[in-house]
Amino acid sequence: MPSNAPDHQWFEELRRVLTLGTQRHSLPDDIAQWVEAQQLVEATADPGERLMAAWAVLERTRRAAGQIPGYAPVPTAPDEELSPPPPTLARGLKLILDGVYPGLIDEAINLLREKNWLFPPLLLPGLLELAAKQSGPNHLPFAHYDRAVQRFLAVGGNRATWLAALHPEWSALLPKKNPASSWSKAAGPRERAHALWHWRKVAPGAAREALAAYWKKQSPKSQEILLMGMQAGLSDQDHPWLREALVPKRRGVRRTLARLLLLSGEADVQNDFRALAAGLLTTNGNWRNLTTDPRVQAILERYGGADKKVPSPLFWLATVPVTDWEALSGRPVGTLLREISAEHLGEVIAQQVDAPTGAGKEALLREVVTRPSPKIISPEATMLADQLDRQAYLKLVHEVLGQVPEALREDRPLRHLLMSSRHRWSDRVSRAVIHEITLPLRSRAMGYEQQKLLAQDWRATATRLDPAIMPWLRSQLDHHTHRPDVFGKLASELLQTTHFRLNVFYRR
């Protein structure tokens, strides 16, 4: 028996590795060295063989010594409340996790949540691996990715939470048992912001006090990053500290603090910003440069002025929810949006992503997809679309299809949005997209870059079109499957994926 560690610690460590597997939790070095020193396995043995050898010897030794009743057992998973999925779906989920249909995981999770079905317990390690890749300080905004992670954990049931707690990487997906410790151990400002965000979800007041004690020692750039963690749990309890902090020299910090005050509903900042937005237009309908008005200089200075990327009047309009624009300016929202350049409209979208969902976001998205430039479809625009429910999203898409000629052309924003948003398409949209992505195949003049972009759209289409069109789809794509180029393969894969979705997800 090894002498350099207590017997029960090794026993518990081996149980953990057996539970998770050697690919996800390696055998500790001291145990591996002991196995090798005792010559329990061949020198060429893989980690799994070393694990089983160590477990067998340790377990038999403990049993012989009568020590088995003395170990601290690993807690068992609570009983499940969700129902198991149909066998066909369970087999399909394994194919998705094995990488055969990786792009279908979101649709599968949506189906499980809709039906209150449980993700198969044997497949949970793969599900938690995917969730872990969408979590962490480098995934911004935190709230967007946290919602994605919570969807994964919800379908995994009680066993997913239990299993995640046993793995050092997966445990980061769960609420922190000691968020104060996570905050103090965080290495850089972004990690601290992430830790603060999680702490704010369970104890917003304590997290705010910790930030206040840490605040003045930080550089302006670090302060700006740390404030990303304050967005969780915003309330009127945060107003005094946010106001107190609104004094640094760096303008970007003041603008971020002002944004947090707006999101938390602080009356003074709302009144100030509405006053600025209301004066954006002159009596003849032109944009007014507020920075030349001495009456608003004090307000501009207090909140950090305008971002250099955006014209001053537009910056202040963008900070106000879109639903307030018409009342403040006296002009329809659509009219104001049409006067904003594509470049600056992207900045407005970034400001509005974390605003409450409502008709204003639909108006903003409608303006985005009717523009002639596809570059406007930024990650923030996709997040904006994903915040809408599927019915509202498809209603918007159908309206644009009926109003904008050639709206699905490869250089149009609507097409880019359809290929990036997670929403499943309707029958009408699916047929229209198939027509558009097969049309270029009749031409022999496609360049390499055009082929590359078209191939990306084919792959995106496979995971979004309505699988009910399968009979029609086969008639449209069958002759394309015989092409000798990449599109022959893509046509076959699209048919295969649609057939899989139809039979595994929607046919009962």
Secondary structure by P-SEA (a helix, b strand, c coil): ccccccaaaaaaaaaaaaacccccccccaaaaaaaaaaccccccccaaaaaaaaaaaaaaaaaaacccccccccccccccccccccaaaaaaaaaaaacccccaaaaaaaaaaaacccccccaaaaaaaaaaaaccccccaaaaaaaaaaaaaaaacaaaaaaaaaccccccccccccaaaaaaacccaaaaaaaaaaaaaccaaaaaaaaaaacccccaaaaaaaaccccccccccaaaaaaaacccccaaaaaaaaaaaaaaccaaaaaaaaaaaaaccccccccccccccccaaaaaaaaccccccccaaaaaaaacccccccccccccaaaaaaaccaaaaaaaaaaaccccccaaaaaaaaaaaaccccccccaaaaaaaaaccaaaaaaaaaaaaaccccccccccaaaaaaacccccccaaaaaaaaaaaacccccccccaaaaaaaaaaaaaaaacccccaaaaaaaacccccccccaaaaaaaaaaaaaaaaaaccccc
